[in-house]
């Protein structure tokens, strides 16, 4: 169904071109859009005309036209004035609104199809049969992106994104809940992951200009069949969640970049607690002072390179070695040994994951 606002914008635009007053009424004679307030008095005549067999008729100086949606009467159009020109303009406007009905119904059908596709609510045979009916290509490369903003509930991000991507785009923009907007992006022109990142960054910048302070975009892997779109969507959902834990500073995150964080995210909390207890002997990385934590993080950033880490921390190499020795005594792990470093890194990520999950329990 077309919104009243879209009908209003349509007839106002057509009036400015044709110089004819227009009014759209429902079959009960209630005005839904009009360019002249006086035309509201035609409600009774419109309701009577709706019951008549005629498709068009002149009544008291106005031209009346019926607008159908798949042979069902949907609206009555009234064109103000008399004469052949007004009749011709009215026929053209009625034809335009009828085409709008078809276009918006098709968009709704496509939107409904994409939602069910993302949520795995369709059988395989239904996916291909419905895609064919809706003229949706089934064998082009696509990727699912999820757009999350800080105040999605307070503003129409979905419509903003539909405007941003354009009505003629091959992409599908929809939402399956009130929190996120989903874009199923068409990559038939051979876009690479680098270009997906670039386009996602452009969306972030656009929304920030629209006063959305916190914008985060996650996307799944590229799929080549329409039946696999739901998998890309699930991957994007995981990337969004895991990104908040381990890549909080990033606006755009891909499923392929999650690394070991993807595995940690799927671990049960009791198992995580058992692992941390074994590694730190009941202690927590939170017990480390800020200096130690800074040293650890910088050491990992520099791929366990002692010389480069000490240079960036502005400390003597021996000072760094002393700190690492001290950490080894308290934890039993020597970060200069690759295996111990990996264990320690995973332990830190597990702790971060546990803290994130615990924050939702209160």
N, C-alpha and C positions, 0 to 999 in steps of 0.2 A: 504494500500500500504506500502511495506517495504521501508525504507529509503535507499538511496545509501550507507550511512555509514555502515548500518547493513550488506548490501550485500558485501561491501568491507571487513569488519571484518570477515565475514563468509568464503569467498573464500581464504583470506589470511591464516586463520586457517586451512582450508582443504588443501591448498598448502603445508603448513609446515608438514602435515601428509603424503600426497600422493606424494609429490615432482613432481607435475604437474602444469604447468602454466595455469591459468584460466582467462576467461574474460566473463563478463555478458553484453549483449547489448539489447537495446530495439528493437522493431520490425522494426524500421527505420534504424537500423545499427549504432545507437549512443551508445558509451560505457558508462555504468553507474558504472562499477566497474571492475578493472583488476589488475592482479599481475605482468604483464609484459607490458610495454608501447608499444612495437612493435606490440602487438595484436590489437591495435586500427586501424591498416590498414585493418583489416578484415571486416570493416563496410559494404562495398558494398556487399561482399559475404554473410554477415549475413542478409542483407535486401532482397537479392534474395532468400536465403534459407527460410526466413520467408514466402515467397509466394508459396513455393513448397509444395507438398503433404507429403513429407517425414518427419518423426519425428526425425531422426538422419541421418547424412551424413558426409563423409570425404571429405574435400575440401582443396587442396593444403597443405596437411600434417597436417591439424587441424581437430579435431572431433567437429562437430556441433550438438547441441541438442536443441529441443524446450521445453520450460517450460510453462505449461498452468495454468490458474486460472479459475476453473469451465468451462473447455472446450474452454476458450478464450485464445489465444496465448498472453503471457505477456512478456517473455524474450527469448533471444537466448543465450545459453551457449556455449562457445568455450573452448575446452581443447587442450593445446599445445602439439604437438608431434604425433607420429603414433604408431600403435601397439594395441594389444588386451587389454593390461593393461590400456592404456590411455583411450580407449573406456569404459572400465569397471568403471574407476574412474569418467569419465565424466557422465556416467549414474547415479552413486551414488550421485554426486554433484547436478545434475539436480533434482534428487528425493528429496534431502535435501532442496533445495531452494523451490521446490514446496510445501513441508510440511511447510516451513516457511511462505509461502503465506497464507496457510490455517490457521495456528496458529495466524498470525497477523490480518487476517480478522476476525477471531472469537473474538480476543481481542477487535478489533474495534467495532464489533457488541455488545459485552458485555458492553463496555464503553458507547456506544450510548444508550443502554438500561438503564443503571444505571443513566445516566444524565437525561433522560426523566422521570425515576422513581422519582428522587429527585425533579424535577420541576413540578410534578403532570401532566405530559403531556400524560399519558396513562390511558385508560379505565381499569376498574378492570379486565375484561375478557382478555384484551390484556396483562396485567401484568403476569398472570399465564400461558397463552399460549406461550408468548415469553420466559419466564423463563424456561419453559419445553424444548423448542427448543434449548436454549443455555446451557442446563444442569446446571441450577442454582437452588439450593434447595430453596424452598419457605417457609419452616416452621422451620428454625433455628433462634436462637437468634442473633440479630445484633444491632450495635449501630453506629450512624453517628458522625464522628469527623471532625472538620474544623481546618486546620492548616494555620495560618497567620504569615507571616514573614515581616520584615521591608523592604526588597528589592525583593519581589516576581517578580516584573515586569522585573528585571534585570538579573534573573537567572532561570534556569529550575528546579524549586523546584519539579514539578510534576514528572519528570524523576528520580530525586534524591530519592523521596519517593517510587517510584516503585522499584527502586534498593534496597532500605532499606528493604521493606517488602518482596521482592523476587517474582519472576515470578510464582512460584508454590503455592503462598499463596492463601487462600480462600477469602482474603480481596479484596475489589475493591478500586482502587485509581484513582481518576478522578478530573476534575475541571469544573465548570460551568461558571466561569468568570476568569479574569486575576489576581485577587487579592488573591484567596485562593485555597488551595488543600483540597479535601474532601476524607476521608477514610471511607468506609462502612465496618466496622470490623466484622468479623465472630466470634461469641462467642459460637460456637457449642461444644467447649471443656469445657464449664462451667466456663468461666472467670467471675469474680465478678467485682463490681465497683472499688474495691481497686486495682485489677489487671489492669483495664483500666487506672486508675490514674498512676500506675507504668509504664505502657507501654507508656503513653503520655509523662511522664517526661523523659523517655529514648529517645523519638523522639526529645524533646526540647534540651536535652544534645547533641544529635547527630548533629542537625542542627547548634547549637552554635559552635561546633567544625568545622563545614563547613563554618564558618565566617558569620553566620546570628546572628547579635547581639540581636535583639528583636524577640522572637518567642512566639506566644500565641496559645494555643490549647483549643478549647471548644467542648463539646460533649453533645448530647441529652440523652434521657432515652433509656433503652434497650427495643427493640421490638421483638416480636416472630414471626411475619408474614412479608413477603416481602412487602406487600401492605402498611405497617406502617413505612417503612424506611424513607419516605418523612417527616413524622411527627418528627422523631428523628432528621432529618436534619434541619427542621425549628426551633426546640428547640435549636440545636447547634448554629444556627445563632443568636438567641436571647441571648443565653449565652455569645457568643462572644461580642455582643454589650453591654449588661448589665455589663459584666465583666470589660469592659474598664472604665465604670463609677464608679462602686462601689467596684471592686476588682482589681484595676490597678496594684497592686504589685504582683499579682499571674500570673504564666505562664500557669497553667492548671485550667480550671473552668468547672464545670458540671451544666447543667440546673437545676438539683435537689437542687443545693446549692444557687440558686439566692435569695430565700426567698422573702421578701417584695419588693426587688429591681425589681423583675419581674413585679409586679403590678404597681409600680411607673413609670416604663419605658413605660407603655401603656397609661399613663394619658396625656391628651392634655395640652399644655403649658398654655393656658389661665386659666384653672382650677387650675394648679399649682400656678400661680401667685396670684390667688384669695385666695388660702389656706395660702400661705406665708404671705400675707397682713393681714389676720385674726389672724394668730398666732403671728407674730412679729410686728403688728401694723405699717406696712410700712417700718420697719427696715429690715436689712439683717444680717445673721450670719457673713458676712464679716466685719460688724462693730465691732464685738467683738475683743478684743485684743488677742494676741497670748497666754497669760497666761490663759485667760478664756477658749479659745478653747482647749488648752492642758488639762485643768482641766476637761472639759466636756467629751472629748474623753477617758481620763483615767478612769473617773467615769463609763462610759458605758462599757469599757473593763473589769472592775472588777464587773460587774453586780450590780451596785448601792451600792457597799460596801464601806462605808465611811472610815472605819479603814484601809482596804487594799489599797484604793486609796491614802489616806494621806501618808501611808508608802512608796508607790512607787514614790510619788511626793516629798518625803523628806520634808514634811511640817507637822506642828502640826494639829491634828484633828480639833481644833477650827478654824484654818486658813481656812481649807477646808469648814467647815460649814459656815464661814463668806462669802466665795466666792459663795457658793450655795445660801445663803440668798440674796446676791447682785444680782445674776442672776435672782432670783425669783421676785425681785422688778422691774427689768427692762423688764421682759418678762411675768410675771404673772404665770410662770410655775415653780413648785418645783420639781426638778429632783429626790428628795428622795421619791416622790409619784409615784408609778408605772405608772399610767395612764398619768400623766404629762410627765414622762420620755419617754414613748412610743410616745407621740405626738411630743416631741422635737426631738427625734431620726428620726422620719419620716420627719419632717420639714427639718432637716439637709440633709437628702438623697434627698428630693425634690429639694432643692437648688442646690445640686451637679448635679442632673440630668438636671436642667434648664441651668446651666452654660455649661454643656457638649453640649447640643443641640444648644445653642446660638453660640458656637464656630464654628458650621458648616454654620452659616448664613453669615459669613464674608469671 
